[in-house]
Amino acid sequence: MSRTTRPSTSLLRAAAVMGVAALTLTACGSGSGSGSASSGSGSDGVKVGLITKTDTNPFFVKMKEGAEKAAKSEGVKLMTAAGKFDGDNAGQVTAIENMVAAGVKGILITPSDSKAIVPAIEKAKAKGVLVIALDTPTEPQSAVDALFATDNLKAGQLIGEYAKAAMAGKTAKIATLDLAPGVSVGVQRHDGFLKGFGATDKDVVCAQDTGGDQAKGQTAMENCLQKEPDINVVYTINEPAALGAYTALKAKGREKDVLIVSVDGGCTGTQAVKDGKIAATSQQYPLKMAAEGVKAVVTYAKDGKKASGYTDTGVTLITDKAQTGVDSKDTAFGLENCWG
């Protein structure tokens, strides 16, 4: 989840404009990992900010790509920033403050800490800035003007229903490789999986946090196998964690008899479904989240109309081993619509 940007700027011709560019780059880079600015030539110089959790996760790379394309199409300037790591709330706070100072009309953000970021968001809104959460809701969700995101509970529920059907009545020994305590997207996916499977946390024989990292996913799976060697169902927060789990299982010769299900729909993860390493994944669409977010800020800048509430940007179960009663698409569809 779990799910980032690379510095780029264009040469500007006038000293005054260079001053603005310098502010933009400082704002996006200071305390936030990395940053960039891209400009368009319309909409009266409207600026839009995008702040992601990191600049390395392919999910956020695709999100930035969607924002850049939308900004170019709408003729607005885009400022971007990212945390140095997943959980870098201080970096995101600094990015918000700098973007507000630079005069953005709206900020799109994937919160690293859903609760701790709220005071900074409230300060931005008090300055008249439209704030939209992408992918990860704030706590409370009403702290932002709007949320454009996957229904993460549904994403988890889809793979839970799939896993239940695929087990065909066999007794399940479930391991969950989660994100981190208190991160809403991780909690929702975890809870959705259990709901779809018809299980509770009491039915989970091993639960480990991975931060959505492949190496940590491998270590977590190794730990779970030591605790309970007969695990036969593995839920993972995302596909890097799933691939880490697969590596650990393969080392034990268990890769063919353990069902792994995941969430994200990145190209690497979708290929892993095609290759049989992951049984199924719930695919989400980060490019759409960002593109819709940019358009909402442009609408606000033009007529003062604020986006509000929750917009579901969609989720699709991807598998080549469809189960009766569970809607899904195959990996051909998944690879056509993947990211990363």
N, C-alpha and C positions, 0 to 999 in steps of 0.2 A: 501498500500500500503503500507494497508499501511502498509504499509505494513511493530542470534543473536547467540551468542556462549557461551559455558560454559568452565571454565578453566580446562585444563587437560594436564599433561606432563608425560613423562616416565622417569624412572631412567636411568641415563647415566653413563657409566663406567669409562671414563677417565676425568681427570681434565680439559683438554683443551675443550673437548666436553661439559662438564658442564658449562664452561664459555660461550659457544655459546648458550646453552639452556637458561642460565640466561638472556642473551641479548635478546633472542627471547621473553621470557615472559615479560620482562620489556618493550620492544618495544610495545607489543600488549596490555599490561595492562595500561600503563601510559597515562592518559588523554583520554582513549578510552572505558572505561566501563568494558571491560573484554577481555581476550585473551587466546590463547592456541597455542601450537605447536605440530605438529605431523610429524613424519619423515618416509621417505622411504629409500630404500637402493640401489638406482640406479641413472642414469642420471647425474653422476658426481657431486652429492651434490647440485643439482638445488633447489632453494628455490622459493616458490610461496606465495604471500601474498593475503589474503582475508579480506576486510574491509566492514562490513555491517553497516546499519543504527543503529540497536540495537541488543541486544542479547536475546530479549524476544519474539519478533514477530515470530510465527511459520513459516512464509514465509522464514525468514532469518535462522532459525534453519534448515530448509530443505535445504536451499542453502549451508550452512556449511557442512551438511551431504553429499551433492553431491560433494563438493570440496574435502572432506576427502576421499571419495571412489575413486575419480579420482586420487588424489595424491598418494594413496596407490597403485593403479593399475599401475601408471606411474613410481613409484619408486622415488618420489620427496618429499621434505620437505614442509610442509604447515604451514605458520604463519597466525594466525587469530586475528582480532580485531573488536570491535564494539563501536559505540557511546553510551554514557550513556542514551541518549534519541533521538527520531527522530527529527533531526535538529541540532545535536551536531557537527557542522562543525569543531570546534577547536579540538575536540577529533579525528576526522578523519584526520586532518592535522598532528597532532602529530603521529598518527599511520603510515601515509605515510613516514614521516621523519625517524622514527625509523626502518621501514622495509627497506628503502633504505640504511640506515647505516648498517643494518644487512646483506646486500648483496643479496636481492631478485632479481630474474631475471624478474619477472613480478608481477603486482599488479592488483587484481580484486576488484572493488569497486562499492558499491551502494551509490551514493552521497546523503548526507543529504541536502546539499545546492548545487544545480547544477551549480551556478555561483561562489560562494565564494570558492569552492574547486579547481577551475581551476589553480590558481597560484602554489599551492602545486603539482598538477599533472604535470604542465609544468616543474617544477624543477626536478621531478622524471624522466621524459622523457629525460631531458637534461643529466642525469646520465646514460642513456642507458637502463632504465627500461621500459618494455612494460606495458602500462596501458590500461586496458579494463574495461569499465563500464558495470555493470550488472543491469538489470531491469530499472534503471533510467538514462536517458541520461544527460550528462553535457550540459551546455549552454556556448559556442556553442558545438554541438555534436562532432565537429572536435578536441576538446581539448584532447580527448583520442584517442588512436590508433584504437580502435574498440568498438562497442556496441553489446552486446548479450542481447536481451530483448524481452518481449512481445511487440507487436504492440498495445500500449495502446489506441491509437485513434481507432483502429479496435475493441478492447475489449469494449470500450464505445459504439461504433456504433452498435455492435451486440445486446447489451441489449437495446439500443434505438429503434432499429428496432423491437425487440421483444415486447417492451412495447407498441409501436404504434400499432402493430398488435393485441395485447391482449386487447387493449382499444376498438377495433372494432368500431371506429367512435365516441365514447363518447367524450365529451368535457373534456380535461385534465387540471387539476390543479396540477402543478408540483412543488415538493420540491426537491432541490438538497442538499445533505449532503456531502460536499467536504472535501478536505484534508487541505491545508493551502496555503496562497498566494505565488505565485512564484515557487511552486514545480512542475516541468514539468510533472511528471507522473499523478498528480492530474488534472492539466490543460488539458492534452490530453484525459483522461478518460471523464472528464466533457464535453469537446467540442465534443468528439465522440458520447456521449449519445445524446446530442442535435441534432447533425447531423443525427443520425440514426432515431430519433423521428420526424425530420423535424421541429424542434423548434429553438428558439433563447433564449438568456438570458431574453429578454423582456417577454417571455412566462412563466418564472419561478416566481411563486408567493412567494416563500421563499427560500433563499440560506443561508446556514450556514456552517462554517468550523468545522471539528470534529477532525482533526489530525489522523483520522482513528481509533479512540478510541471508545469502546462500550459505556462507561458512557457518554462521550461527545456526541455521536450519539443520545443517549436517551434524553439528555438535549436539543440538537438541534431540535429534533423532537417535543418535548414539546413546545419549543418556536414557531416553525412553526405552530403547531396546534392552539396556542393562536392567532397568526397573521391571519391564514386562516384555519378555522375549516374544510372546505370542500376539503382539499387536497386529491387527489385520486391516484396520482403517485409519488413514492419516488425513486429517484436515489441516491445511496450511493457509496462513493469512494471505500469501501471495505466491507467485510462481518461483521466484528465487529461493524462498524457503522450501518449496516443494522439490526443487531440483537438489537442494542440499539433503533433504530427506531421502530422495532416491539414491543419491551417492552412498549414504550410510547403509541403506537397505541392500544395495547391490554388493557392498563389501561383506555383508553377512549372507549373501545368496538368497535374499528375501524379496528381491525387486519384482518378481513375477507373482507373488502370492499376497501382496499387500496393496490395497486399493488407496491411491492418493488422489485427493480432489483439492482444488484450489480456486483462487479468484484473481482476476486481472485481465487476461486476454492479450498480453503482450506477444510480440511475434516469436520470441524465444520460447515462451511458455506454451503458445499454441502449437509450435513445432514439436514441443515435448509431448503434447497430447497426441499429435499425429504419429510420433515415434513410439508411443505406448509407455512412456515414462510416467505420465500423469493421465489418469482415466478421464477426467473432465475438468473444465474450468469455466468460471462465469466471466464473460468478457464485458469490459466497460469501455467508455469512449471519451478519453481526456481531451482530444482535439475539439470535440463538440462542446464540452464544458467551457473551454476557454473562448471559443469563437462566439458562443451565445453570450458569454459574459461581456466581451468587448462591445458587442452590438447593444447590450443593455445600457452600458455606460454612454455610448453615443446617443441613444434615445434620451437619456437623462440630460445630457448636455444640450440637446436640441430643443426639447420641450418641457423639461423638468419632471417628466414622468419617471417615477422610480420603479424598478423591478421589485417584486415582493414575493414572499412565500418560497415554496420549494418547487423546483423544476427537475423532474426525473429525466436524466439524459440517457437512460436505457441500459439494459443488461441482457446478455444472451448466453445461454448454456452451450458450450462447445464440447463436443465429443464425437468420436467415430464409433462408439459402442452405445447407441441409443437404447434407452430403457422405456418400456411401455408406461404410458401415463406421465412422462416427464418431457416437456417440450424442449427441443434442442436443435442446433444446427451442427453440420459436420465441420471438419477442420479446413475444408476448401473455403467455406464461408468465413471461418475464423481468420485464416491467413489473408484473405482479401480485406478484412476490416481490422486487422491487428495494429499495434503501435510498437515503436521501438526498433 
